[in-house]
Amino acid sequence: MTRTPSPVGRVAVIGDVGGHIEELRAELFRLGCDPDALEMPSDLQVIQVGDLIHRGSHSEAVVELVDKFLRKYPHNWVQLLGNHEAQYVSDPVFTWHQTISGAAAELVRSWWTFGLMRAAASIRTGDEEFVVTHAGITEGFWRRILHSPRSAELAGVRLNELIGTGDGSLFRTGHMLGVGKVSLRAGPLWASAAFELIPSWANAGAKMPFSQIHGHSSVIDWSTRQLADGFMYSSAMSFDFSAAHETARIGATRLIGIDPGHDTVPHVPWRALVLEGAQVI
């Protein structure tokens, strides 16, 4: 699966939305979009990291709005698969107390089937490259499943090539569904930032060859500002509480987490990560 690089401009990576339509609309307005008129600035590329649904009470409205943008701007809106959308495109691996309507579920399945939703995206900005996935690529997954790609572009291609192959690696679970059992090869839908993603790279002999952006989980509770119990790498971390972004320095590269931690009530404040002078590759 290949993609023609986008023009250089702004790339906005939007974290987990969690069924909060007004939060999504407000952030799109902040980025210069008009969700009512379905307009996007010509210099803007949007990547949304998945988990559009559940928690909030307006998942169907979120799916409907994203579907409109995806179909009008298929080259400007990149939609990634989250573990909550995965419940509707593959065999469910967990039980969630909320479901979405049959019509919304069919839209999500159609995105996956027809290539409007992907496992990964890659970004180049200046001299830094990023892979964007829902939960991040652990060192073990990079090495054992992706065969150690050195560029963000190749890593993204190999992740997307797993779609539709019957290979279950994309859906590999870990700490969150393993009753506390950590897997440093957890997949890009499930890796825990605190216990799998960051430790897998911090403890590895190999250096992370590109930077990453992910949603799904954070090492900190944004509301209480408490680090996850047992997290051992606080010296590598920096936090932007005005945006709900966290950054782990892994040698010369970065792991940037942008999950705002929305629950039934959205977390405030939060915003997308915006990269200037960037392109989706």
Phi and psi in degrees as a GROMACS rama.xvg file:
@    title "Ramachandran Plot"
@    xaxis  label "Phi"
@    yaxis  label "Psi"
@TYPE xy
-118.661  162.784  THR-2
-141.452  136.152  ARG-3
-72.2818  127.962  THR-4
-55.0056  141.625  PRO-5
-76.7536  162.969  SER-6
-61.5088  154.151  PRO-7
-70.859  132.195  VAL-8
-173.75  -139.713  GLY-9
-95.7996  136.299  ARG-10
-118.136  119.223  VAL-11
-106.68  121.527  ALA-12
-104.534  115.676  VAL-13
-97.6233  129.209  ILE-14
-75.8941  -172.81  GLY-15
-54.6884  130.67  ASP-16
-94.8944  -36.5035  VAL-17
59.3982  39.2323  GLY-18
76.7901  16.5  GLY-19
-105.36  92.5658  HIS-20
-65.5138  -40.0589  ILE-21
-69.0105  -33.7541  GLU-22
-64.39  -42.2301  GLU-23
-64.8223  -45.9952  LEU-24
-60.1862  -43.7083  ARG-25
-63.3402  -39.6461  ALA-26
-70.2211  -36.8276  GLU-27
-63.8889  -41.689  LEU-28
-60.047  -42.2921  PHE-29
-61.4653  -32.8217  ARG-30
-81.2376  -3.76168  LEU-31
99.3046  5.07227  GLY-32
-85.9222  163.659  CYS-33
-124.65  98.9419  ASP-34
-68.4623  -15.6457  PRO-35
-79.6666  -45.4994  ASP-36
-88.8142  -3.31819  ALA-37
54.9672  52.9516  LEU-38
-114.627  142.081  GLU-39
-128.129  141.197  MET-40
-60.7834  146.72  PRO-41
-67.5662  -21.3316  SER-42
-92.3912  5.20763  ASP-43
-108.165  132.339  LEU-44
-116.296  132.414  GLN-45
-109.175  133.328  VAL-46
-120.452  125.293  ILE-47
-111.299  129.923  GLN-48
-82.4177  4.31128  VAL-49
98.4462  179.076  GLY-50
56.5265  52.9822  ASP-51
-68.9322  -25.4185  LEU-52
-115.927  169.9  ILE-53
73.6614  166.298  HIS-54
75.8156  -70.516  ARG-55
-72.2342  173.52  GLY-56
-100.702  10.2747  SER-57
-128.514  43.9665  HIS-58
-60.7589  -41.3004  SER-59
-62.755  -40.1354  GLU-60
-66.4111  -36.6767  ALA-61
-63.0491  -48.2265  VAL-62
-60.6103  -42.6024  VAL-63
-63.2431  -43.3092  GLU-64
-66.0709  -45.7733  LEU-65
-62.809  -39.0182  VAL-66
-58.704  -39.9597  ASP-67
-65.5881  -43.4729  LYS-68
-66.3145  -41.1203  PHE-69
-60.2061  -41.1839  LEU-70
-79.6167  -30.0269  ARG-71
-81.9477  -34.457  LYS-72
-127.329  62.2402  TYR-73
-63.4333  -18.248  PRO-74
-99.3527  -6.15248  HIS-75
-112.802  -16.193  ASN-76
-120.098  116.476  TRP-77
-105.936  117.462  VAL-78
-104.064  124.836  GLN-79
-101.868  156.526  LEU-80
-83.619  129.296  LEU-81
-105.265  169.878  GLY-82
-66.5408  -23.5235  ASN-83
-77.7808  -38.7969  HIS-84
-65.9262  -30.3618  GLU-85
-60.1244  -24.4332  ALA-86
-59.3336  -23.088  GLN-87
-107.554  -7.33236  TYR-88
-114.01  -8.12746  VAL-89
-145.08  178.529  SER-90
-63.411  127.322  ASP-91
-60.1086  139.026  PRO-92
-113.317  -0.982491  VAL-93
-151.761  165.58  PHE-94
-106.718  129.14  THR-95
-119.905  143.428  TRP-96
-74.2813  -12.4142  HIS-97
-111.202  150.145  GLN-98
-130.164  164.818  THR-99
-106.957  163.846  ILE-100
-64.0484  160.756  SER-101
-60.1506  -37.0717  GLY-102
-66.7883  -42.1416  ALA-103
-66.817  -40.7865  ALA-104
-62.5622  -37.4798  ALA-105
-67.5297  -36.4847  GLU-106
-62.7559  -45.509  LEU-107
-60.3472  -44.3305  VAL-108
-62.6408  -37.5619  ARG-109
-67.055  -35.8919  SER-110
-59.2495  -45.7814  TRP-111
-67.6072  -42.292  TRP-112
-66.617  -39.6748  THR-113
-104.444  16.1138  PHE-114
79.7633  14.0106  GLY-115
-84.7739  -10.4304  LEU-116
-129.662  136.026  MET-117
-129.225  173.786  ARG-118
-86.645  -27.9655  ALA-119
-154.047  156.846  ALA-120
-135.413  157.966  ALA-121
-126.969  144.665  SER-122
-130.706  141.429  ILE-123
-119.667  131.399  ARG-124
-144.928  119.474  THR-125
57.7954  -124.556  GLY-126
-104.849  19.0557  ASP-127
-120.324  138.298  GLU-128
-118.046  145.052  GLU-129
-126.749  143.657  PHE-130
-104.323  133.467  VAL-131
-111.744  123.759  VAL-132
-137.505  174.515  THR-133
-64.7472  -51.3234  HIS-134
-114.997  -8.59891  ALA-135
100.6  155.879  GLY-136
-99.5289  114.727  ILE-137
-70.7177  159.456  THR-138
-60.8108  -40.3672  GLU-139
-65.0455  -38.5553  GLY-140
-67.9983  -42.8294  PHE-141
-58.1637  -42.5512  TRP-142
-81.1123  -48.2587  ARG-143
-85.1009  -35.0948  ARG-144
-98.4141  -42.4097  ILE-145
-92.2909  -7.81896  LEU-146
63.7674  42.6971  HIS-147
58.3225  51.7705  SER-148
-64.6957  141.095  PRO-149
-92.7565  -14.4222  ARG-150
-115.251  151.508  SER-151
-63.4533  -38.166  ALA-152
-62.0448  -45.873  GLU-153
-67.8965  -37.9545  LEU-154
-60.6229  -43.6765  ALA-155
-63.1612  -41.5762  GLY-156
-61.0475  -46.1231  VAL-157
-66.5473  -35.7319  ARG-158
-64.041  -46.9651  LEU-159
-68.7972  -26.1338  ASN-160
-69.3054  -16.0046  GLU-161
-74.5665  -17.1726  LEU-162
-66.0059  130.778  ILE-163
76.8259  7.50865  GLY-164
-90.5986  -11.2458  THR-165
84.713  -5.57636  GLY-166
-74.7875  124.219  ASP-167
-85.5817  9.24783  GLY-168
-60.5315  -38.2975  SER-169
-57.4097  -30.5167  LEU-170
-99.3779  12.6221  PHE-171
-63.2152  124.987  ARG-172
-89.6879  179.383  THR-173
-158.105  -132.279  GLY-174
-54.558  -40.9663  HIS-175
-66.5649  -32.0923  MET-176
-114.136  6.011  LEU-177
-102.944  22.4322  GLY-178
51.6943  46.9104  VAL-179
87.5113  -4.3919  GLY-180
-78.3607  120.745  LYS-181
-83.3737  137.663  VAL-182
-126.306  114.222  SER-183
-78.5745  7.88368  LEU-184
-117.833  20.4096  ARG-185
-56.589  150.04  ALA-186
-82.7275  173.21  GLY-187
-75.638  2.61231  PRO-188
-101.383  -15.2862  LEU-189
-130.736  -12.4074  TRP-190
-57.7258  131.286  ALA-191
-81.1637  127.075  SER-192
-58.6368  -43.2581  ALA-193
-76.9169  -34.4595  ALA-194
-112.081  -14.2961  PHE-195
-128.592  -52.5934  GLU-196
-65.2609  -60.7932  LEU-197
-65.783  -47.0975  ILE-198
-60.2701  -34.86  PRO-199
-62.1399  -35.0669  SER-200
-87.6176  -37.4732  TRP-201
-64.2821  -30.0547  ALA-202
-97.1979  -2.68504  ASN-203
-83.6614  150.324  ALA-204
-71.5604  -31.9347  GLY-205
-80.8971  142.32  ALA-206
-82.7482  144.221  LYS-207
-67.9762  120.157  MET-208
-80.5737  -8.75779  PRO-209
-150.682  162.486  PHE-210
-82.9147  165.404  SER-211
-137.181  152.82  GLN-212
-127.325  134.948  ILE-213
-146.388  160.563  HIS-214
-109.541  -137.543  GLY-215
77.4678  -51.2708  HIS-216
-157.724  161.675  SER-217
-131.195  161.53  SER-218
-84.7427  -6.3183  VAL-219
-129.864  148.021  ILE-220
-85.6358  114.031  ASP-221
-65.3426  -27.2349  TRP-222
-77.5984  -42.4254  SER-223
-96.4259  -15.4043  THR-224
62.5137  29.5414  ARG-225
-100.219  132.562  GLN-226
-71.5236  153.532  LEU-227
-58.6647  137.753  ALA-228
-57.2546  128.854  ASP-229
87.8764  -1.49345  GLY-230
-70.5012  127.769  PHE-231
-110.168  7.68335  MET-232
-123.181  34.087  TYR-233
-61.6088  -27.9623  SER-234
-67.5013  -19.2574  SER-235
-89.0841  -3.70033  ALA-236
-103.079  149.831  MET-237
-136.97  153.261  SER-238
-132.707  137.796  PHE-239
-112.604  97.7835  ASP-240
-74.1374  -19.3633  PHE-241
-74.0005  -19.6061  SER-242
-117.062  -11.9262  ALA-243
59.808  50.604  ALA-244
-119.623  140.303  HIS-245
-126.534  147.792  GLU-246
-131.814  128.311  THR-247
-106.969  127.642  ALA-248
-87.8078  121.143  ARG-249
-117.852  89.5873  ILE-250
63.3263  -123.564  GLY-251
-90.1701  -0.196684  ALA-252
-117.039  173.877  THR-253
-131.006  146.726  ARG-254
-112.9  111.504  LEU-255
-107.977  119.623  ILE-256
-100.032  132.723  GLY-257
-128.463  23.5083  ILE-258
-77.325  115.261  ASP-259
-76.0642  -8.10463  PRO-260
76.2372  30.6843  GLY-261
-59.3151  139.276  HIS-262
-121.328  -143.898  ASP-263
-61.4424  -28.3932  THR-264
-111.936  133.022  VAL-265
-68.2149  148.588  PRO-266
-80.8991  136.36  HIS-267
-131.824  134.262  VAL-268
-90.5144  162.318  PRO-269
-157.525  162.632  TRP-270
-162.376  165.681  ARG-271
-68.1489  157.634  ALA-272
-88.3134  119.714  LEU-273
-109.861  123.809  VAL-274
-107.595  121.046  LEU-275
-88.7091  152.466  GLU-276
59.1373  41.1383  GLY-277
-122.473  163.981  ALA-278
-146.81  146.764  GLN-279
-81.8313  125.765  VAL-280
